[in-house]
Amino acid sequence: MTETQRKVGFLVCLLTIVLAVLDLQIVSAATVPIAHDLDPGHGLDKIPWLVSAYALASAAMLPLYGKLCDVAGPKRVFTGAIAVFLLGSALCGAAQSMTQLIAARAVQGLGGGGLMSVTMVVIAHLRGPQEKGAGKGGNAGGLVAGGAMAVGPWLGGVLADHASWRWIFYVNLPVGLAVLAASALALKLPGEHVRRPLDWSGAALAAAFSCALLLVTDWGGKKYAWSSPAVLSLAVTAVAAIALFLWRQLRAPEPVLPLSLFRIRELRLGFAVQAIMGAAMTGAIYYVLVYLQLVRGITSSSAGLYLVPMAVGLSATGLLGGPLGARGWTARTFTISGTVTTALAFVLLATTTGPDTSLWLIRAELLLIGAGFGQLLGQLILLVQEAAPRPQLGVATTSIRYFQSLGNALGTALFGTVLTRMYAADGPGGDVNALARLTGGARTAGVDAYVDATSVVFYCGAGLMALAALMALRLPRSLPGTGAPEPVKEPVAV
């Protein structure tokens, strides 16, 4: 591959990351107009499924994408994932009912599961041997992801207000088609992959576990009580599926997630830190936004703008990653620094957040927490890629995204349970959902109880990130660097 083709390949990957992040953020700003247009009577009740359908399909496909990369080659899987994502986007834009839109979001999620994960596999193949350990691609990925996080909600609101919500999905088509055309012309990856049978049973069990776990965390304590038959049945299904999955992985000739990966300390710790980070990001983003709306009376659209400082923090660390890497910072250094920075930001949120806290202070703390997460997002993937055995690069890379998805789900359940129980102990009425309807002295008491409960949530986030920092300290100072592909004298296009 020529240097020009390599640069075009990196640009293609960055545009794909923009597609992935933008799609998640842009839809959140237009859910209400979508529901009112497609189903004025009951559309609002179905809004959670717009997110859940995408998340379930995406998580279900993640384990399989990694194995497909190692078996069929990353370029084929990369272009296939984008094509499915674009098909889902077109179906979303053409949907005439909420049911059709939810089904189309599931199709979009099947492709969306590969946008970030498979893209990072492609970036690993594009890195030249002299760039090993430098973090190229990972840092730039963090930069564009931060920008997309900041622009997404604003763009979604503009399209919904001044054009049509359908353009939220149609806007993916020209960008995606350009990515497909550029990858077909410029993306030339080594064709060293040997076709082997896929572990379809293992992939199905992993999908069943992922879907059951996500539904437990999505429904538990909200739509159904934690002790309800529906939630308990899903929990039993999740436990049975993960047990059967592990049994299958020990016996399958070509497991979809080889358990031998967990014998490698860098991978074992990298997966754990990524899962913790996923849980902590849920607490940082969701509960700060809810605090702004419930306690400070800020509208949902204006509250979304408070994500901009976090996005700036993500982007800033993306810009600084290269110079710091040139000065000797390794993936281990970034991981330690990122976990400590994020833990400190959570402590500041826990100790300063109150009914009258300066909103500029909240913005500064979100900026700091974004800087912490920005050091982790790309560097953890790089760490795993450098330590993974060469034939299992795809599985290792997509697995770290899979563990982040599981962390997001578990973080939702953990923080939600902590908040509701803390509020139930001290808040008037014992139900946090009633806070918005309280007035007078009851409102003041409810706000104080909610702020106290939110502080406990942030302390839990700080504790999780402190645990992640301890794990990061156990990483070896010298990583093996075996994951990045070695140069091939005569690469074969795939």
C-alpha positions in Angstrom: 0.0 0.0 0.0 1.4 3.4 -1.0 1.6 6.3 1.5 -1.2 8.1 -0.3 -3.4 5.1 0.0 -2.6 4.8 3.6 -3.6 8.4 4.3 -6.8 8.0 2.4 -7.5 4.9 4.4 -7.0 6.8 7.7 -9.4 9.5 6.4 -12.0 6.8 5.5 -11.7 5.4 9.0 -12.1 8.8 10.6 -15.3 9.5 8.5 -16.6 6.2 9.7 -16.1 7.1 13.3 -17.9 10.4 12.7 -20.8 8.3 11.2 -20.9 6.1 14.3 -20.8 8.8 17.0 -22.9 11.3 15.0 -25.7 8.8 14.6 -25.9 8.1 18.3 -26.0 11.8 19.2 -28.1 13.2 16.4 -31.1 11.0 17.0 -31.3 11.9 20.7 -32.2 15.5 19.8 -35.2 14.7 17.6 -37.0 11.8 19.4 -39.9 13.9 20.4 -40.6 15.4 16.9 -40.3 11.9 15.5 -42.8 10.4 17.9 -45.3 13.2 17.4 -45.1 12.9 13.6 -45.3 9.1 13.3 -47.6 8.3 16.2 -49.2 11.4 17.9 -51.2 9.2 20.3 -48.7 6.7 21.7 -45.4 7.5 20.0 -43.7 8.9 23.2 -44.2 5.5 24.9 -42.1 3.9 22.2 -39.2 6.3 22.2 -37.0 4.1 24.5 -37.1 1.4 21.8 -35.5 3.8 19.3 -32.4 3.6 21.4 -32.8 0.0 22.6 -33.4 -1.5 19.2 -30.1 0.0 17.9 -28.2 -0.9 21.1 -29.4 -4.5 21.2 -28.6 -5.2 17.5 -25.2 -3.6 17.8 -24.2 -5.5 21.0 -25.4 -8.8 19.6 -23.2 -8.4 16.5 -20.0 -7.3 18.2 -18.5 -10.7 19.1 -19.2 -12.0 15.6 -17.6 -9.0 13.9 -14.2 -9.7 15.5 -14.1 -13.3 14.3 -15.3 -12.3 10.8 -12.4 -9.9 10.6 -9.9 -12.6 11.4 -11.5 -15.1 9.0 -12.7 -13.1 6.0 -10.5 -10.1 6.3 -11.2 -6.6 7.8 -11.9 -4.9 4.5 -14.8 -7.2 3.6 -16.3 -6.9 7.0 -15.7 -3.1 7.1 -17.5 -2.5 3.8 -20.3 -5.0 4.7 -21.0 -3.2 8.0 -21.2 0.2 6.4 -23.5 -1.2 3.7 -25.9 -2.6 6.3 -25.7 0.6 8.3 -26.6 2.6 5.2 -29.5 0.3 4.3 -30.8 0.7 7.9 -30.4 4.5 7.5 -32.4 4.6 4.3 -35.2 2.4 5.9 -35.3 4.7 8.9 -35.7 7.8 6.7 -38.5 6.1 4.8 -40.4 4.7 7.9 -44.1 5.5 8.0 -44.8 4.3 11.6 -42.9 3.9 14.9 -42.9 0.1 14.5 -41.2 0.4 11.1 -38.7 3.0 12.4 -37.8 0.7 15.4 -37.3 -2.3 13.1 -35.2 -0.1 10.8 -33.1 1.1 13.8 -32.4 -2.6 14.5 -31.1 -3.1 11.0 -29.0 0.0 11.3 -27.7 -1.3 14.6 -26.6 -4.6 12.9 -24.2 -2.5 10.8 -23.5 0.1 13.4 -22.0 -2.5 15.7 -19.1 -2.7 13.3 -18.6 1.0 12.5 -16.4 1.7 15.5 -15.0 -1.8 16.3 -14.1 -2.9 12.8 -12.8 0.6 12.0 -10.2 0.2 14.7 -9.1 -3.1 13.3 -8.6 -1.4 9.9 -6.6 1.4 11.6 -4.4 -1.3 13.2 -3.6 -2.7 9.7 -3.0 0.8 8.3 -0.4 1.7 11.0 3.1 1.4 9.6 5.8 -0.5 11.5 7.4 2.8 12.5 4.2 4.0 14.1 3.7 1.0 16.4 2.8 2.3 19.8 2.4 5.9 18.7 -1.3 5.8 18.9 -1.9 7.2 15.4 -5.6 6.7 14.5 -6.6 6.2 18.1 -5.9 9.8 19.1 -7.3 11.2 15.9 -10.3 9.0 16.5 -10.8 10.5 19.9 -10.5 14.0 18.3 -13.2 13.4 15.7 -15.4 11.5 18.2 -15.3 14.5 20.5 -16.3 16.9 17.7 -19.1 14.6 16.6 -20.4 14.4 20.2 -20.5 18.2 20.4 -22.1 18.8 16.9 -24.5 15.8 17.0 -27.3 17.1 19.2 -27.1 20.6 17.7 -27.3 19.2 14.1 -30.2 16.9 15.1 -32.1 19.9 16.5 -31.5 22.0 13.4 -32.6 19.3 11.0 -35.7 18.5 13.1 -36.7 22.2 13.4 -35.9 23.5 9.9 -36.0 20.6 7.5 -37.4 17.2 8.5 -36.3 14.6 11.1 -35.9 12.1 8.1 -32.8 14.0 7.1 -31.2 12.9 10.4 -31.0 9.5 8.8 -30.6 10.5 5.1 -27.5 12.6 5.9 -25.7 9.3 6.6 -26.1 8.2 2.9 -23.8 10.6 1.0 -21.1 10.3 3.7 -21.4 6.5 3.8 -21.4 6.1 0.0 -18.3 8.3 -0.2 -16.6 6.1 2.4 -17.5 2.9 0.5 -16.2 4.4 -2.8 -12.9 5.6 -1.2 -12.4 2.3 0.6 -12.9 0.3 -2.6 -10.3 2.4 -4.4 -7.7 3.1 -1.7 -8.0 0.5 1.0 -5.6 -2.3 0.2 -5.1 -4.6 3.2 -2.9 -7.7 3.3 -4.9 -10.8 2.3 -3.4 -13.3 4.7 -6.6 -14.6 6.1 -7.5 -18.3 5.9 -11.1 -19.3 5.7 -12.2 -21.3 8.8 -15.6 -22.4 10.2 -17.4 -19.8 12.3 -18.7 -20.5 15.7 -22.3 -19.7 15.0 -23.6 -21.3 18.2 -21.2 -19.2 20.3 -22.2 -16.1 18.5 -25.9 -16.8 19.0 -25.3 -17.4 22.8 -23.3 -14.2 23.1 -26.1 -12.3 21.3 -28.7 -13.9 23.6 -26.7 -12.9 26.7 -26.1 -9.4 25.5 -29.8 -8.8 24.6 -31.0 -10.3 27.9 -28.6 -8.2 30.0 -29.4 -5.0 28.1 -33.1 -5.6 28.6 -32.6 -6.3 32.3 -30.8 -3.0 32.8 -33.2 -1.1 30.6 -36.4 -2.4 32.2 -35.3 -3.1 35.7 -36.6 -0.6 38.2 -38.2 1.5 35.4 -40.7 -0.4 33.3 -40.8 -3.4 35.7 -39.8 -3.9 39.3 -36.5 -5.6 39.8 -38.3 -8.5 41.4 -40.9 -8.8 38.7 -41.2 -12.1 36.7 -40.2 -10.3 33.5 -36.9 -9.0 34.9 -36.1 -12.2 36.8 -36.8 -14.3 33.7 -34.4 -12.1 31.6 -31.8 -12.3 34.4 -32.0 -16.1 34.4 -31.8 -16.1 30.6 -28.6 -14.0 30.8 -27.0 -16.2 33.4 -27.9 -19.4 31.4 -26.7 -17.9 28.1 -23.3 -16.8 29.5 -22.7 -20.2 31.1 -23.5 -22.0 27.9 -21.3 -19.5 26.0 -18.3 -20.2 28.2 -18.9 -23.9 27.9 -19.1 -23.6 24.1 -15.9 -21.4 23.9 -13.9 -24.1 25.7 -15.0 -26.8 23.2 -15.4 -24.9 19.9 -12.6 -25.5 17.3 -12.8 -21.8 16.3 -14.4 -19.9 19.3 -15.9 -16.5 18.6 -14.2 -15.2 21.7 -11.1 -17.4 22.6 -10.8 -17.6 26.3 -7.0 -17.9 25.8 -7.1 -14.1 25.3 -7.8 -13.7 29.0 -4.5 -15.3 29.9 -2.7 -12.3 28.5 -2.5 -9.7 31.3 -2.7 -6.7 29.0 -5.9 -7.9 27.4 -7.4 -9.0 30.7 -6.8 -5.7 32.3 -7.6 -3.7 29.2 -11.0 -5.3 28.9 -11.8 -4.7 32.6 -10.7 -1.0 32.4 -12.8 -0.5 29.2 -15.9 -2.0 30.9 -15.4 0.2 34.0 -15.0 3.3 31.7 -18.2 2.4 29.9 -20.1 2.3 33.2 -18.5 5.6 34.4 -19.3 7.4 31.2 -23.0 6.5 31.7 -23.0 8.1 35.1 -21.0 11.2 34.0 -23.2 12.0 31.0 -26.7 10.9 32.0 -26.8 12.0 35.6 -25.2 15.4 35.0 -27.9 16.1 32.4 -30.7 14.9 34.6 -29.4 17.1 37.5 -29.3 20.1 35.2 -32.9 19.5 34.1 -34.5 18.4 37.4 -32.6 20.6 39.9 -31.6 23.7 37.8 -34.7 23.8 35.5 -32.6 23.8 32.3 -34.5 22.5 29.2 -33.4 19.2 27.7 -32.1 20.9 24.5 -30.0 23.4 26.5 -28.8 20.7 28.8 -27.4 18.9 25.9 -25.1 21.8 25.2 -23.3 21.0 28.4 -21.8 18.0 26.6 -19.7 20.5 24.6 -17.1 21.0 27.3 -16.7 17.2 27.6 -16.4 16.9 23.9 -13.7 19.7 24.0 -11.8 17.7 26.6 -12.0 14.6 24.4 -10.7 16.5 21.4 -8.0 18.2 23.3 -6.5 14.9 24.5 -6.7 13.7 20.9 -4.6 16.7 19.8 -2.1 16.2 22.6 -1.8 12.5 22.3 0.7 12.6 19.4 3.1 15.1 21.0 3.0 13.3 24.3 3.5 9.9 22.6 6.6 11.4 20.9 7.9 12.4 24.4 7.7 8.8 25.6 4.1 8.4 26.9 3.0 4.9 26.3 -0.5 3.3 26.3 0.1 2.4 30.0 1.0 6.0 30.8 -2.2 7.3 29.1 -4.3 4.7 30.9 -3.0 5.5 34.3 -3.3 9.3 33.7 -6.7 9.0 32.2 -8.2 6.9 35.0 -6.7 9.2 37.7 -7.9 12.3 35.9 -11.4 10.9 35.6 -11.5 9.7 39.2 -10.5 13.3 40.3 -13.3 14.8 38.1 -15.9 12.5 39.7 -14.7 13.5 43.2 -15.1 17.2 42.2 -18.6 16.6 40.9 -19.5 14.7 44.1 -18.2 17.4 46.4 -19.3 20.6 44.6 -22.6 19.7 43.0 -25.5 21.3 44.9 -28.8 23.2 44.3 -26.9 26.5 43.5 -23.5 25.3 42.1 -22.0 27.6 39.5 -22.9 26.3 36.1 -19.4 27.3 34.9 -17.9 25.0 37.5 -20.1 22.2 36.2 -18.8 23.0 32.7 -15.2 22.9 34.0 -15.7 19.6 35.7 -17.2 18.1 32.5 -14.2 19.5 30.6 -11.9 17.6 33.0 -13.8 14.4 32.8 -13.7 14.6 29.0 -10.0 15.0 29.2 -9.8 11.9 31.3 -12.0 9.8 29.1 -10.2 11.1 26.0 -6.9 9.5 27.3 -8.6 6.2 27.6 -10.8 5.8 24.5 -8.2 5.3 21.9 -5.3 4.2 24.1 -7.0 1.2 25.5 -7.7 -0.1 22.0 -4.1 0.5 21.1 -2.9 -1.3 24.2 -5.1 -4.4 23.4 -4.0 -4.4 19.8 -0.3 -4.3 20.7 -0.7 -7.2 23.1 -3.0 -9.4 21.0 -1.7 -12.4 19.0 -1.6 -11.4 15.4 -4.2 -14.0 14.2 -6.6 -12.8 16.8 -6.3 -9.0 16.2 -9.9 -8.6 15.0 -11.4 -10.6 17.9 -9.3 -8.7 20.5 -10.2 -5.2 19.0 -14.0 -5.8 18.8 -14.0 -7.5 22.2 -12.9 -4.3 23.9 -15.8 -2.4 22.3 -18.1 -5.3 23.5 -16.9 -4.9 27.1 -17.6 -1.2 26.9 -21.2 -1.9 25.8 -21.6 -4.3 28.7 -20.1 -1.7 31.0 -22.6 0.9 29.8 -25.5 -1.5 30.5 -24.2 -2.4 34.0 -23.5 1.2 34.8 -27.1 2.2 34.0 -28.4 -0.4 36.4 -25.8 0.3 39.1 -26.2 4.1 39.2 -30.0 4.0 38.7 -30.4 1.7 41.6 -28.1 3.8 43.9 -30.0 7.0 43.0 -33.5 5.6 43.5 -32.6 3.9 46.8 -30.8 6.9 48.2 -33.7 9.2 47.2 -36.2 6.8 48.6 -34.5 6.9 52.0 -34.6 10.7 52.4 -36.7 12.3 49.7 -40.4 13.3 50.1 -42.7 10.7 48.8 -39.9 8.3 48.2 -40.2 8.4 44.4 -37.7 10.4 42.4 -40.1 10.6 39.5 -42.4 12.8 41.6 -39.7 15.5 42.1 -40.8 17.5 39.1 -44.3 17.8 40.5 -43.3 19.0 44.0 -43.8 22.6 45.1 -42.9 24.8 48.1 -41.1 23.2 51.0 -41.5 19.7 49.6 -39.8 20.8 46.4 -36.8 22.2 48.4 -36.6 19.0 50.5 -36.8 16.9 47.3 -34.1 18.9 45.5 -31.8 18.5 48.6 -32.4 14.7 48.7 -31.8 14.4 45.0 -28.6 16.3 45.1 -27.4 14.1 47.9 -28.3 11.0 46.0 -26.5 12.3 42.9 -23.4 13.0 44.9 -23.4 9.3 46.0 -23.7 8.3 42.3 -20.6 10.5 41.5 -18.7 9.0 44.4 -19.5 5.5 43.0 -18.1 6.7 39.7 -14.9 7.9 41.4 -14.6 4.6 43.2 -14.9 2.7 39.9 -12.3 4.8 38.2 -10.0 4.5 41.2 -10.3 0.7 40.8 -9.5 1.1 37.1 -6.4 3.2 38.1 -5.2 0.3 40.3 -5.7 -2.1 37.4 -3.8 0.3 35.1 -0.8 0.3 37.5 -0.6 -3.5 37.1 0.1 -3.2 33.4 3.7 -4.0 32.4 5.9 -1.0 31.7 7.0 -2.6 28.4 4.2 -3.8 26.2 5.0 -6.7 23.8 3.8 -4.8 20.7 2.8 -8.0 18.8 -0.6 -6.9 17.6 0.1 -4.4 14.9 0.5 -6.1 11.5 4.0 -6.6 10.2 4.7 -5.1 6.8 4.1 -7.4 3.9 6.4 -7.1 0.9 3.7 -7.9 -1.6 0.3 -7.2 -0.1 -2.7 -8.8 -1.7 -5.8 -6.6 -1.9 -8.9 -8.0 -0.3 
